[in-house]
Amino acid sequence: MSLESTAVTDYPSYDLAIVGGGIVGTTLACALQATNLKIILIEAQTLDQSLQKPQAYAISLLSSQILVELGIWEKISAKIGSFNQIKLSDADHPGIVPFSTQDLHRPHLGYVAEHKVILAALNHQLSNSSNCQHLRPAQVLTIDHQPGHALLHLQHQGTLLTIAARLVVGADGAKSHTRSLAGIKTKGWKYWQSCVAFTIQHQAPQNDIAFERFWSSGPMGVLPLPGNRCQIVWTLPHAEAQRIANLDEPDFLAQLQPRLGDSLGTVQLVSPRRTFPVQLMQSDRYIQSRLALVGDAAHCCHPVGGQGLNLGIRDAAALAQVIEQAHQQNQDIGSLDTLSAYERWRKPENLLILVFTDFLDRFFSNQVMVVVTLRRFGLECLRRIPPLKLLALRLMTGLLGRQPRLAQRS
């Protein structure tokens, strides 16, 4: 019997198959946990392997509201950092733009959480779920999209198996195999830069400030973690990033210290350094029949401002809302009519952030005198004009644009 004529009842059947068990994919599963939809979460790595990712993320106010409503926040709040101030600066120019909690009348402006902390809490939340099944380690080989369902052909622990799903969600990262199998093209470019990411520990009495420092070589983000630690993402041209990352620790710290200034005092390295190239990418489509893309599978932006994961969490909450509403109204959750609401919502909002982060990187990594003068004038306007400052802060914290219902409950 051909695949085209095979009935869905011939295979294990699910309402939703989420390909990618990282933070974004697992957030989507948690957001639909209260429904009676039958969900399978497919991940290529074991959970232990997934938890080893040595990364920390800025968590926006909007993302924190979503995690509160998912029941995740109370599990991670004691293990994450928070910041009450954000300071933007152009290299060593004295015109620093400060943002504070008074600008938004909120207790914090954002948070910083390690990958393992968020992912472990999300998986714990799903551990007793009656409607969500994990399949890991498992790899998707091919997907056959059919009118009423999709057939996913998988390899799991050396065994080939096939499952059916009314909707497949690609949450499998920037190199998404799900997106490639669907033939969805992307637009964008690779930057001339790579990031060096690492964690330091310092002796400064205050650890509640996030710094974004723009240098001609690229931006440097400094985010506070518990235990007087900071996650640093240092953007440099490719060759310089590799050189810096391979220096002996004393030489590396000697190069780092002038970039940090005196605010943190003497620092020490408390994690390995890792490098990764930077790219901007937007998928031509976020959806097709029986398929939706979320997170890095749909888009990637420059890490300046720490927006990447937050866009993915927002995607997950938005898609969950669209799916849940369709399900409650007895509509087909995998149809183009249903999924187009998700694409219309998230694609333009993500594009705004992609353009914004690209502009920041190019504008501040430029030493043409007229550009330097213009941007320093712009920073001064940002510092002195409250409505402009508030607009920028709302954009950085995720409070600008349409908010998912999940976040509005907080």
N, C-alpha and C positions, 0 to 999 in steps of 0.2 A: 504494500500500500504506500503511495507517495505521501510525502509530508503535506502537500497541498490538500490532500483529501482526508488526512488523518483527523479524526474527531478529537476535540480537546479532552474528552473523557478518557482517552487512551493513555494520558499522562497525569502525573500529579499536577493539580491545578491550583493556581493562586490568583488573587485579585491583583497583587502588586509584587513585582520582582525588582528589588533595588540592587543594582550591580555596583558594589563599592561600599565597604563597611567602615569607612573613615568617619570623621566627625559629621560631615554634611549628610551622608547617607543614613547614618544612625539617628541623626536628629529628625530626619523625615519619618523614619520608622516610629520613633517616640511620639512624634506629633500626631500620628494616626493610631496610636495604641488604644485609644478609647473607642475606636470604631470597631465594627465586627468584620472589617476587611481582613482577608487572609494574606499575610505578607511573608515573603522570604527575602532575607538579606544575604547576598552572595559576596564573599570577600576572598581574595587570592591568598592572603596571609592568615596565619593563626592569630589569635587575639594577642598572645604574648609578643609575637613579632610586630604587630600593629602598635602595641604600646611602647615599643622601643624608639619610636621616632623622636629624635632629640630637638624638639622645636617648642617654642612658646609663641602665643598670639596675643595681640591686642583684642580685647573683647569690648565691643561698643555697648553703649547704654541700651540700644535696641536689642542686640543679641542677648544681653543679660536679662532683659525682660522676657524674651522667648524662653530662655533656660529656666527662669523662675517658674513659668507656667508649665513647663515640662516636668517639674519636680526635681530638676538637676541641681539648681543653685545651692540648695541647703547641703548638698553632698560635697560641693567643691569650694564653698565660700571661705572656709578656713585654710585652704591650700593655695589660694591665688593672691596676686598683688592687686592693688588699686592705686589710682592716682587722682589727686585733687587739683592738680595744675597741669597745664600743657604749656611748654615754652618753645616757640618757633624762632629760629635765628638764621641769619645768612652768614655762614662762616663765623668769623670773629667780630663781625660788625656789632656795635653795642645796642642797636635798635631791636631788642628782643620783644616779641609779641607774646604777652602772657594771657592765658585763659585760666579762669578759676571757677570753682563751684558756684560762686555768686552770679556768674554770667547766665547760668541755667537754673539756678535755685535747686540744685540737686546735691546730694551728699558726696557724690563722686562724679568724675568726668569719664571714667572708663576703668577697665580691669585688664589684668594680664594673667593668662593661664597657660600652663604647660600642656602639651598635646596629650600626654598620658593621663593627666588629671581629668580632662574633659571626656576623653574617650572611655575611660574606665567607668565613670559615672553614668554615661549614656548606656553602656552595655549592662551595667548593673540594673538600670531602670528597666531594660528589656528582658532581664533574666527570668522573670516570672510571668512574662507576657503569654497569654493564651492564644494570641492570634499572630504572633511573629516568630518565625523560625530562622535560625542562623545556619548557613552552609559555608563552612570554612575549614581548611583552605579549598577553594574551588575556583576554576577558571571557566569563563564563558568562551566557547569555541566559535559558535555561530549563532545567529538569531534569525529565525524565519518569521517575518511580520505578515500576518494573515488578517482577513477582514475582522474577525471577532476576537482574535487573541494573537499572541506571539509565542513561538516555540523557541526555547532556549536550550541549546545543546551544550552540555557542561562536562568537565572532567573533575571528578571529586575523588581524591585518594586513589588514583589510578583506575577509577571506574568511569565509564561514559554513561551519562544519563540525560534525559530530556524532561523538561518541565514546561508547563503552559502558564501564561499570565495574561490577564486582560491589559495590563500596562507594565512596561519596562521603564525603569528610571536609571539613567546613566549618571552615577555619582563616582566614577572611577578615574577622576583626575584629569590633568591637562593633556595627557597622552591617551585619552579615553578610547579603549577598544570598542566600547559600545557605540560611540559616535562614529568611529571609522566604519564599523559594520553597517551602520545606517547610511553611509555615504554622505554624511553632512560635512560640508566644507567649512573652513574657518578663514578669517581675515586677521591680519595683525603683523607683528614684526618682533624680532629679537633685538633687545637693546645692546648697546656696546659695553654693557656693564654686567658684572656679577656681584652677588652679595656674599659677604663673609658674616656668618651668624655664630654667636657664641654667648656665653654667660660669664659675667664678672661678679665679684663680691667686693664691697667697698665698706668704708668705715664712717661715712657721713651719717650724722644723726637723723637726717630726713630722707625718707625713701618713698615719697608720694608724688613725684614729679615725672612726667613723661616729656622727653626732649625729642624734637625733630630738628636736626642741625643740617643745613644745606651747605655743602662744599662744592667746589668746582668739579670735583671728581664724582660727585653723587651725594645723595642724602645719607644721614646716619640717624637711625632711630634708637632711642634708649628708653626701655620700658621696665618699670620696677616689678620685681618678683619678691616673694617672702624671703626672709632671712638675709636682708640687706644685699640682695642680689639684683642684677639687672640683665635683661636680655638685650643684646645689641645686634642690630642688623646694619652693617657697614657696606655701603654700595660704592664700588670702584670699577674702573675699566678692567676688562677681563685679565690682562696680564698683571696689572697691579694687584688685583684681588688674589691671584694665585701666589704672587710673591709674598704678600702680607700674610696669607694663611700658612705659608711654609716657613716663616721665620721661627727661630728659637723663641721660646716664651719671653725671656727678658727683652729681646729686640722688638718683639711684637708689642709688648706693653709700652716700650719706649716710643713706638710710633703711635700707639693709641692714646696715650695720656694727653698729648697736646690737643687732640681732637675733642677730648672730653672736657678740658678746662679744669678748674679747681673745685667745681661744685660737689664732686663725689670724693675728692681727696685721692689718696693712693688706692689703687685697685689691684686685684689679683684675678687671674683666669681660673675659673672653676668648671669649665667644660671644654671638650674638644672644639676646634674650629671646623666649620663645614662651609663649603662654597656651593652656590647654585646660580645658574644664569637667570637673567630676568627677561620676561617677555610680556607683550600685550597681545591678547587674543580674544576675539569675539566670534562665536559660532554663527554661521549664516542663519541657522534656525535653531531654536531651543526645543522644538517639537516636531514630530510627524505622527502619523497614525500609530497608536500603541507605544509611543516613545516620548519621553521628556528628559532633558538634560538639566543637571543642577551643579552648582559649584564650579570648580575648575574644569569640569567636562564641558561647560558652556562658555566660560570666560576666564581670562587671567588678566591681572593688572600689575603694575609696578608696585612693589611693597611699600613705597612711601605712604605714610599715613596709616599703615596697618589695616587696610580695608578688605584684603582678599578673603579670609575666612568668614568675615562678617557678611559679605555678599552671599556666600554659600549658605550660611545659616538662614539668611533672609529668603533666599530661593526656596529652601526646604519648607519654611513656614508658609510661604505663599502657595507653593504647590500643594501642601497638605490642606490648606483652606479650600483650594479649587476642587481637589479630589473629594474632600468631605462633603462639600456642598452638593456636588454632582451625585454622590452616593445617597445623600439624604433625599434627593429629588428623583431617585431611581433612574438617573441618567448614566450613560456609558462613560466610565472614568477614563477610558483609553481612546475616546474619539477625538478627532481634530476639533470639533465644536467645543468640547469640554476643555481641552488642553490649550486652545488658543487664548483663553482668558489668562492663563499663566504667562504665556509668551508676551502678550500685550502689556502685562503688568511689569514683568521683571526685565525684559530686554532693554527698553529705553532707560530704566533706572540704573542698570548696570553699565550701560554705555556712558552715562553721565560720569560715573566714577572712573571708568577707564580713561575718558578724555581728561578729567580733572587731574588724575595722578600722572598721566603722560605730560600734561602741561607743567605741573610742578617740577618734574624731573628735568625737562628740557629747559625751562625758564631759569631754574636755579643752577644748572650745570653749565652755565654759559658765562663767559668772562668778557664778552663784548661790552665796552663801557656804557653804551646807551642802555643796554639790557640791565646791567648792574644798577644803574641809576634808577631805571624804571621800577625794578622789583623792590628796591629799598624804599622808594616812594610808596609803592603798593603796600609794603609791610607797615609803613608809618600810618597809612590810611586805615589799614586793618586794626592797628592799635588804637587809633583815635576816634573811629566812627563806630559807635556801639551797634547799630543795625547790621553793618557789614560784618562785624566781628561775630555777632550772634548767628548770622547766616552761615558763616564758615564753620562755627562750632557745631551747629545743628547738622551740617553735612558730615563732619568728622565723626560725630557720635551716633549717626544713623537715624536721627530724629527728623530728617528732611525726607519728604516723599511719602508715599502710601505705606501705612504700617499694617502688617498682618493682624487679624483679630486676636491671634494668640498673644501678641505683644501688648495689645490694648487692654487686656484683662488685668495687667499688673498695675 
